[in-house]
Amino acid sequence: MAELGSKGVTAGKIASNVQKKLTRAQEKVLQKLGKADETKDEQFEQCVQNFNKQLSEGTRLQKDLRTYLASVKAMHEASKKLTECLQEVYEPDWPGRDDTNKIAEEILTSKQNNDLLWTDFHQKLVDQALLTMDTYLGQFPDIKSRIAKRGRKLVDYDSARHHFEALQTAKKKDETKIAKAEEELVKAQKVFEEMNVDLQEELPSLWNSRVGFYVNTFQSIAGLEENFHKEMSKLNQNLHDVLLGLDKQYSGNAFPVKAQPRKKTKLFARLRKKMSSDSTPAKANKSPSPPPDGSPITSPETKTVNHELEPSTLEAPGASIPKSPSQPAEAAHAGAEAAGSEAAAGDEASKTEADSGSSSLPAVVVETFPATVNGTVEGGASSERADMPPGFLFKVQAMHDYTATDSDELQLKAGDVVLVIPFENPEEQDEGWLMGVKESDWIQRKELDQCRGVFPENFTERVQ
């Protein structure tokens, strides 16, 4: 019987809960349709908004803190592997065995202390930050459920109030129903007000507590980081001192910066040899060959061209008629004189006069002028770099000292600025090498042929 009674009580509670849900749903529908008024508390609604915002911020902080702890653990593992790698690098058979063993012992001690520091740092972060964060957020679910329950009780109160008011305004009044409805209204109001008062006190207090919690949390993280890095710096400084002593003792074994090997050395010597060989046939070509008819050779005269007819062309037409076979050659020579240094134009003029036989027109002289753009002589932009060597490309600064190994190389000191210029013959450029002149030499001497030289590109860094 007790079991049946228990089941009966349970069934009755279920039925009561179902009835309450139906009543609340009906009341909400009436409120949304505007057929029933709704009790509102703007101050409480503002507290609920602050609560939701505080919960969102706390959840995000908890997530980021867990990510930070995971990163600390990953950094610990990475630091451990790096230390193990450093320990393996110093092999026993290397020069300076005693120092190597000393460093190995220092690394081993550092490794143990390093692990302790990382482990202690991680554990303190968990205790002083993460667990505190979990405790702080642990109070939100209960308050959130109470806010939701308060909302349901408010709907029950509104429903009971509307039911009581409907019975009072009915044409046929039933005092028994009115009394029962009034009793239910008082009961619903009491339950709602008890929950409402508690939340009205707790929500503002919880909202204000966030400031102190954030301050304590971030102060703890900052303090733990400061102590951790302070202790780590001591270990790193000890290891740095040992390595520095080894470096001073075996500084001769330092790894030097090397330039790429050159395939085309003695560049300027080969250029001078080539220029001298090219100039020999050029000089031989300067001697004029006698005309085929044996006429005397006359030196060309320089004339000023004004695009005007020469006086000789104003004479009688008969004066220009050739009287002997030698006149075409003389006419060709005169055309060459009128054209100045344009030999091709003179030859064309002589051919024209020889074919026509009796042409009396003056020779047409073609003058060349420098091209201009918008009234400015083209190529004038080079005047902007008049203080730079011809063909200047960019500036580089030497990062390491370089000792020249050939007569066509530049001697560099760290800090020297070099003005880079192109190679006269691009085929002479080796990979990884540039042509240039030191800026100090160019400013003092302005002699490109004597100051320029090649240098390794990997010893420099571009600055302009």
RAURGI-V408232 format. One record per run of one state. SS is the DSSP state (H for helix, E for strand, L for the rest). FROM is the first residue (numbers start at 1). LEN is the number of residues. If there is no record, write none. Layout:
BEGIN
ss->[SS SS]
from->[FROM FROM]
len->[LEN LEN]
END
This chain:
BEGIN
ss->[L H L H L H L H L H L H L H L H L H L H L H L E L E L H L E L E L E L E L E L H L E H L H L E H E L]
from->[1 2 34 42 90 97 139 140 169 175 250 251 254 267 286 311 315 317 321 327 339 343 357 372 374 376 378 380 386 392 399 402 403 409 410 412 413 417 422 426 429 433 439 446 448 452 453 457 460 463]
len->[1 32 8 48 7 42 1 29 6 75 1 3 13 19 25 4 2 4 6 12 4 14 15 2 2 2 2 6 6 7 3 1 6 1 2 1 4 5 4 3 4 6 7 2 4 1 4 3 3 2]
END
